[in-house]
Structure formats: structure tokens, C-alpha cells
Amino acid sequence: MIPLFKAFAALLTYPSEEMRQALPEISVVIASSPLVGAKEKQKLAELIAELGEGDLLAAEERYVDLFDRGRALSLNLFEHLHGEGRDRGAAMVDLKRLYDNAGFELVTRELPDYLPVVLEYLSQSDVAEARDMLADCAHILTSIARSLIARQSRYAAVLQALIVIAGEEPVDATGIKPVKPPAHELDHDWVEQPAFAGAPEVSTPATRARPS
């Protein structure tokens, strides 16, 4: 098991009071992980501090304006490859089959390619499999990281750490022109649900093997 990926999954999910209460534990997991370098740990600590401060509504609004407003920052990985085309459906079926074959039952309303769901699956894998899977989608992670850096978002720290774990160079922020985020109203109807069946933990959409 790799608790680091569960911690990353929590950081990338919609902010909640439960998630905020779990931030000290998440911080310890990240700080103690040998998979994350000192530079990445510092940036992640800054993200954790931001998530834990101020009004929860403001954190919710930042999240929605980042991740729910367009394809460039979508956390559904196959959307970056296939858009809404037919190939995306086939890729989704293959990913769902991977989860099933590993003994995990997806119960969230999120799609199988949602990055926090992928990370939860990887939290139950070994390091070699995790690195291989992250390497396969490193170009997508890089694209999202670049967009987050352009938005001057501390969420970029999670993507940068994943890129490094995948064996790739992190995105160089030099020369990335900042963009102004659009103004949107907060969507109050988003409700977080567990990703896989049976897991009791509340800090992330949890993953647990299906009983045989």
C-alpha cells in the first residue's frame, strides 16, 4: 500500500470540513514519504496550508472555478485525450476492467478516469505499478500542471509531485504566462461520494478490496 497516493487523492477532491480535519494526517504522510523530494514537499505544504485557512466556502469556490469549468483543468484524464468521442468510452471500459480484475468495485458517481479515483487505486498497488501507470499518463499530468501554474494555483504541487514520481521532469514554471481566472458562481450541488465500495475512511473517496 502507498498512503501517499490516498493523501494526494484527498487533496484533489472537493474541499469539505472532513477533508480539512484530515489535513494534519495528510501532511504527516507527505512529509514522511520517500517518493517526494524536498522541493515538492514544500510546495505541497503550502497547498495544505491554503486548504486549511480561511472560509471553507472560499476553498470550495476556488476548487469549482479551477476544475469544473473546462477541459484544460479537468481531472478526468481521458477527456484530455478523447474529449467526448467514442474512444473515451472504450478506454473507460478498459480502466474499469483493470479495477475489477484487481478486486475493487467502483461505487462513486465519478468516472473511472477521475484522477483522485486513479490515485486511490494506486494507493493499493506497489510502487512499480504506480510508476508505470503514472508514466503512461504523464503527458496529461503535465498539461494539467501547466494550466494550474498559469492560474497560479497551489494545486499544481500535487501534479508536479506525480510527474516526478512518474520519472519525468516537473514543469518549468518559467515563461508560463499567468492567466486570469473567470468569474463564476459557486455550484452548491456537488456532493463527494466514496470511489470504491466498502471503505470507511472519510478523508478521501476510499478504496478497499471487494470481499471474495
Buried (B, 14 or more C-beta within 10 A) or exposed (E): EBBBBBBBBBBBBBBBEEBBEBBEEBBEBBEEBEBBBEEBBEBBBEBBEBBBEEEBEEBBBBBBBBBBBEEBBBBBBBBBBBEEEEEBEEBBEEBBEBBEEBEBBBBBEBBBBBBBBBBBBBBBBEEEBBBEBBBEBBEBBBBBBBBBBBBEBBBBBBBBBBBBBBEBEBBEBEEBEEEEBEEEEBEEEEEBEBBBBBBEBBBBBBBBBEEE
